[in-house]
Amino acid sequence: IIGKRLRELAYLNRGTTFRLTDEREWGKRREKEYKFDGGLSDFVKFLNADKTALYEEPVFFGGKKDGIGVEVALQHNDGYAESIFSYVNNIPTTEGGTHETGFKSALTKIMNDYCRKHGILKDKDASLTGEDFREGLTAVISLKMHAIQFEGQTKTRLGNTEAKPAVEFVMNELLTPILEDLKNADIAAKMTDKAMKAAKVRETA
C-alpha cells in the first residue's frame, strides 16, 4: 500500500525521488526507489502498460490560470473503457469533480472543432459526443491550487467552481496547438478516427 502511494506521488511530482526502506525483518533491509522524469506521461504509460496504445507517446501539457496549476497527460488505447484519474495537490479525487467536468467539456469542444476545421465532420453532420472522444482514453489530471473544497461523503470530489474554467482555459490554450502541429498529425488522426468509429457504433445501436 505504501509502495503504491509513493509510486503515485513520484508520478505526480516529476523528477522527485521517493525512497521506501523496509526494515521489518531483522538483518534484512529492502529498499525501493521511485523517480519518474516523465511525470504524468510516465503515469499514463504505466496505466496503459497491459493495453495496446494507439500512439506511442502520451499527449502532455501543463499551464496556469488564476493561480491554479493544471497538468494533463492522455493516451488512447484500442479498448473501449475510459479511465480518468484526477488529483488535487496530490490528493486523489476518485469521485471526480469540477476539474474532471472541465476536462471532459473542453476535450469534447476542442475535438469537435478540430474535426469540423479539417473536414472530418461536414456541416450537416451532428457533433460527436464526449463519450465518443473518450472511448479507450486513459488520462491523468493533476491540479495544484489553494483553498480546496471537497464534497461528497468520502470527501473525494472537488467542489471548487474556479477549477472548471481553469482546466478549460489551459486545454484550449495548449491542446489545440498540439493537435494542429503537423508533427502530431498522426496522433490527431488516430484520436479522431477512434471517435468516428465509436460514433458509428453508437448510431448503429
Solvent accessible surface area in square Angstrom, and as a share of the most:
residue,aa,sasa,rsa
1,I,192,0.98
2,I,114,0.58
3,G,17,0.17
4,K,158,0.67
5,R,81,0.30
6,L,31,0.15
7,R,60,0.22
8,E,32,0.14
9,L,29,0.14
10,A,0,0.00
11,Y,6,0.02
12,L,6,0.03
13,N,37,0.19
14,R,126,0.46
15,G,34,0.32
16,T,61,0.35
17,T,46,0.27
18,F,43,0.18
19,R,164,0.60
20,L,49,0.24
21,T,54,0.31
22,D,29,0.15
23,E,110,0.49
24,R,199,0.73
25,E,99,0.44
26,W,254,0.89
27,G,81,0.78
28,K,111,0.47
29,R,154,0.56
30,R,132,0.48
31,E,105,0.47
32,K,101,0.43
33,E,95,0.42
34,Y,15,0.06
35,K,94,0.40
36,F,38,0.16
37,D,97,0.51
38,G,29,0.28
39,G,1,0.01
40,L,2,0.01
41,S,18,0.12
42,D,39,0.20
43,F,12,0.05
44,V,0,0.00
45,K,77,0.33
46,F,97,0.40
47,L,38,0.19
48,N,7,0.03
49,A,81,0.63
50,D,128,0.66
51,K,93,0.39
52,T,85,0.50
53,A,40,0.31
54,L,46,0.23
55,Y,9,0.04
56,E,150,0.67
57,E,92,0.41
58,P,13,0.08
59,V,7,0.04
60,F,69,0.29
61,F,9,0.04
62,G,37,0.35
63,G,26,0.25
64,K,144,0.61
65,K,63,0.27
66,D,121,0.63
67,G,48,0.46
68,I,7,0.03
69,G,15,0.14
70,V,1,0.01
71,E,48,0.22
72,V,0,0.00
73,A,0,0.00
74,L,0,0.00
75,Q,4,0.02
76,H,3,0.01
77,N,4,0.02
78,D,77,0.40
79,G,25,0.24
80,Y,174,0.66
81,A,77,0.60
82,E,68,0.31
83,S,34,0.22
84,I,31,0.16
85,F,78,0.33
86,S,4,0.03
87,Y,7,0.03
88,V,0,0.00
89,N,53,0.27
90,N,33,0.17
91,I,72,0.36
92,P,44,0.28
93,T,2,0.01
94,T,112,0.65
95,E,82,0.37
96,G,5,0.04
97,G,14,0.13
98,T,29,0.17
99,H,0,0.00
100,E,24,0.11
101,T,69,0.40
102,G,0,0.00
103,F,0,0.00
104,K,64,0.27
105,S,47,0.30
106,A,4,0.03
107,L,1,0.01
108,T,29,0.17
109,K,118,0.50
110,I,6,0.03
111,M,2,0.01
112,N,15,0.08
113,D,73,0.38
114,Y,25,0.09
115,C,0,0.00
116,R,88,0.32
117,K,145,0.62
118,H,87,0.39
119,G,34,0.33
120,I,58,0.29
121,L,7,0.04
122,K,113,0.48
123,D,148,0.76
124,K,177,0.75
125,D,45,0.24
126,A,83,0.64
127,S,61,0.39
128,L,12,0.06
129,T,46,0.27
130,G,12,0.12
131,E,109,0.49
132,D,4,0.02
133,F,5,0.02
134,R,23,0.08
135,E,38,0.17
136,G,0,0.00
137,L,0,0.00
138,T,1,0.01
139,A,0,0.00
140,V,0,0.00
141,I,0,0.00
142,S,3,0.02
143,L,0,0.00
144,K,84,0.35
145,M,13,0.06
146,H,159,0.71
147,A,84,0.65
148,I,45,0.23
149,Q,108,0.48
150,F,52,0.22
151,E,78,0.35
152,G,28,0.27
153,Q,187,0.83
154,T,94,0.55
155,K,123,0.52
156,T,30,0.18
157,R,84,0.31
158,L,2,0.01
159,G,11,0.10
160,N,1,0.01
161,T,109,0.63
162,E,78,0.35
163,A,0,0.00
164,K,69,0.29
165,P,70,0.44
166,A,2,0.01
167,V,0,0.00
168,E,40,0.18
169,F,84,0.35
170,V,3,0.02
171,M,0,0.00
172,N,65,0.33
173,E,94,0.42
174,L,61,0.30
175,L,0,0.00
176,T,52,0.30
177,P,71,0.45
178,I,41,0.21
179,L,5,0.03
180,E,56,0.25
181,D,54,0.28
182,L,158,0.79
183,K,167,0.71
184,N,24,0.13
185,A,49,0.38
186,D,82,0.43
187,I,30,0.15
188,A,0,0.00
189,A,53,0.41
190,K,78,0.33
191,M,4,0.02
192,T,4,0.02
193,D,69,0.36
194,K,23,0.10
195,A,0,0.00
196,M,63,0.28
197,K,124,0.53
198,A,7,0.06
199,A,5,0.04
200,K,148,0.63
201,V,105,0.60
202,R,101,0.37
203,E,124,0.55
204,T,117,0.68
205,A,119,0.92
